[in-house]
Amino acid sequence: ENAADVLAVEPQPGETIVAVCRLEEIGSSGVTGTIRFTQDGDSVTVEGEVSGLEPGKHGFHVHQEGDLSDKETGKSAGGHFNPTRQEHGRPGERQRHIGDLGNIQVNDDGVAEVNMTDDVISLSGEHSIVGKALVIHAKEDKFTQPSGDAGDRVAFGLIEKE
């Protein structure tokens, strides 16, 4: 069976699916962290910690390619994961890129404690984020078109089933 068949497996009723993303710095940003995705039913809980960021809000998006080869700019991860060809939007909105997870809030110590639930992303099926890249941006996602003006990519990681 090929990789697409493995990724497209639908969960059985009551089955929990877990994926993890270990973030690595892009360039010499010093930004790292680990994010866990847990799907139970139709919603996915996103939990973890990101450190090494400036205090404030930072764009937090799933990008279309799981390619982490460009360690200088992160451009190998491609654009936002948007298989439904929607405009950029906020979490909680139905009209958005599947990969639009908004912003994470970084405290004065440079750490973001991530804890959110989303019912647009999935860890299985046609729009699975498994095998895609999670990207942290240098600036706040302002929800402008086409991709939020969140600035440079400062960390990324591959979302993998655990």
Residue pairs with C-beta under 8 A, 6 or more apart in sequence:
3 131
7 124
7 128
7 130
7 131
8 124
8 125
8 126
8 128
9 124
10 124
10 125
11 17
11 39
11 123
11 124
16 38
16 39
16 40
17 38
17 39
17 123
17 124
17 161
18 36
18 37
18 38
18 39
18 123
18 161
18 162
19 36
19 37
19 123
19 129
19 130
19 159
19 160
19 161
19 162
20 34
20 35
20 36
20 37
20 159
20 160
20 162
21 34
21 35
21 36
21 37
21 48
21 134
21 157
21 158
21 159
21 160
22 33
22 34
22 157
22 158
23 31
23 32
23 33
23 34
23 35
23 50
23 134
23 136
23 155
23 156
23 157
24 32
24 68
24 71
24 155
24 156
24 157
25 31
25 32
25 52
25 154
25 155
26 70
26 71
26 72
26 73
26 74
26 152
26 153
26 154
26 155
26 156
27 71
27 72
27 73
27 154
29 52
29 138
29 154
29 155
30 52
31 50
31 51
31 52
31 53
31 136
31 154
31 155
32 50
32 51
32 52
32 155
33 48
33 49
33 50
33 51
33 52
33 112
33 136
33 155
34 48
34 49
35 46
35 47
35 48
35 50
35 114
35 134
35 157
36 46
36 47
36 48
36 162
37 44
37 45
37 46
37 121
37 123
37 129
37 159
38 44
38 45
38 47
39 45
39 122
39 123
39 124
42 119
43 117
43 118
43 119
44 117
44 118
44 119
44 121
44 122
44 123
45 115
45 116
45 117
46 101
46 114
46 115
46 116
46 117
46 118
46 121
47 114
47 115
48 114
49 111
49 112
49 113
49 114
50 58
50 104
50 106
50 111
50 112
50 114
50 136
50 155
51 110
51 111
51 112
52 110
52 155
53 106
53 110
53 111
53 112
53 136
53 154
54 106
54 110
54 138
55 106
55 107
55 108
55 110
56 105
56 106
56 140
57 103
57 104
57 105
57 106
57 140
57 141
58 103
58 104
58 106
58 112
58 136
58 137
58 138
58 139
58 140
58 141
58 150
58 154
59 102
59 103
59 135
59 136
59 137
59 139
59 140
59 141
59 148
59 150
59 151
60 101
60 102
60 103
60 104
60 114
60 134
60 135
60 136
60 137
60 141
61 80
61 81
61 97
61 99
61 100
61 101
61 134
61 135
61 137
61 141
61 147
61 148
61 150
62 80
62 81
62 98
62 99
62 101
62 121
62 129
62 132
62 133
62 134
62 135
62 159
63 77
63 78
63 79
63 80
63 81
63 99
63 132
63 133
63 134
63 135
63 156
64 77
64 78
64 79
64 80
64 81
64 82
64 99
64 132
64 133
65 76
65 77
65 78
65 132
65 133
66 77
66 131
66 132
66 133
66 158
66 159
67 76
67 77
67 78
67 133
68 76
68 77
68 133
68 156
68 157
68 158
69 76
70 76
70 77
73 152
73 153
74 135
74 152
74 153
74 154
74 155
74 156
75 153
77 133
77 135
77 153
77 156
78 133
79 147
80 88
80 97
80 99
80 100
80 147
81 97
81 98
81 99
81 129
81 132
82 97
82 98
82 99
83 98
83 126
83 127
84 97
84 98
84 127
86 95
86 96
86 97
86 98
87 95
87 96
87 97
87 145
87 146
88 96
88 97
88 100
88 143
88 144
88 145
88 146
88 147
88 148
89 95
89 96
89 97
89 100
89 143
90 96
90 100
90 102
90 143
91 100
91 101
91 102
91 116
91 118
91 120
94 120
96 120
98 120
98 121
98 127
98 129
99 121
99 129
99 132
100 141
100 148
101 116
101 118
101 121
102 116
102 141
103 140
103 141
103 150
104 112
104 114
104 136
105 112
106 112
107 113
121 127
121 129
122 128
122 129
123 129
123 130
123 161
124 130
129 159
130 159
130 160
130 161
131 158
131 159
131 160
132 158
132 159
133 156
133 157
133 158
133 159
134 156
134 157
134 159
135 153
135 155
135 156
136 153
136 154
136 155
136 156
137 148
137 150
137 151
137 152
137 153
137 154
138 150
138 151
138 152
138 153
138 154
139 149
139 150
139 151
139 152
140 150
141 148
141 149
141 150
142 148
142 149
142 150
